Amino acid sequence: MKKILLVAATAGLMSLAACSGGTENTATEAAIENHEANAAIYEEAADNTANATVENVLENAADVEENSADALEANAQ
């Protein structure tokens, strides 16, 4: 039993050692991608509307999403 635990612990340490460099923050990356995707959706919706007021609101929403993605990216580094 001790040999199994020793082998498992060694394998775990070897896998940690194999990781090169820093860790990736996948939650932040996913949030950035979501904000960018939302911005693209708002921009497309703005392009497809005939109402100037609605277009401005959608473009502003796209800007908010892009700014949120930029802020997350800046804070991640």
N, C-alpha and C positions, 0 to 999 in steps of 0.2 A: 504494500500500500504506500509506503514511504517513497519507493522508487517511482511509482506512478505520479505522486504529487511533485516529486523533484523534477521529473521529465516535463510535466505540465507547466511548472513554474519556469523552467529553463526555456521552454518553447515560448511562453508568454514574454519573457524578457528579450528573447531573440527577436520576436516580432516587433517589440517596441524599439529595439535598436535598429531594426531595418527601416524604420520610418526616417526618412531624411528631411531635414529642415523643420519648419514650424507646422503647426496644425492648421487645418482649414476650418473656418467657421461656416459650416454648411447652412446653418440657420440664417446667418446674415446674408450669405450668397442667395439663398432662396427668397428672402425678403426683398433684396435688391431686384432680382429677376421679376418678382411679382409686381413691384412698383413700376418697373419698366414696361411690363406687359400691360398693366392698367393704363399707363400713359399712352401707349400705342392704340389701345381700344378707344380712349377718349378722343385722341386725335382723328382717328378714322371716323368716329361718330360725328365729330365737328365738321369734317369734310363732307359728310353725307347729309347734312341738314341744310334746309333753305332758310331757316330762321336765324337772323344775325345775332339775336340775343342768346339763343340756345348755343350757337356756335362759340360765342365768347365764353359762356359758362363752361362748356366742354373743354375749350382750350386752356382756360384757367385751371380746371381740374387736372388736365394733362401736365401742366406746369408744376402743380403741387406734387403730383406723383414723381415727376422727374427730379424735383428738388429733394424729395424724401429719399429717393434712390441715391442721389449724390451725397446726401448727408450720411446715410448708412455706410456708403463706400468710404467716405472720408474718415469716419470714426472706426472703421474696421482696420485701418492701416496704422 
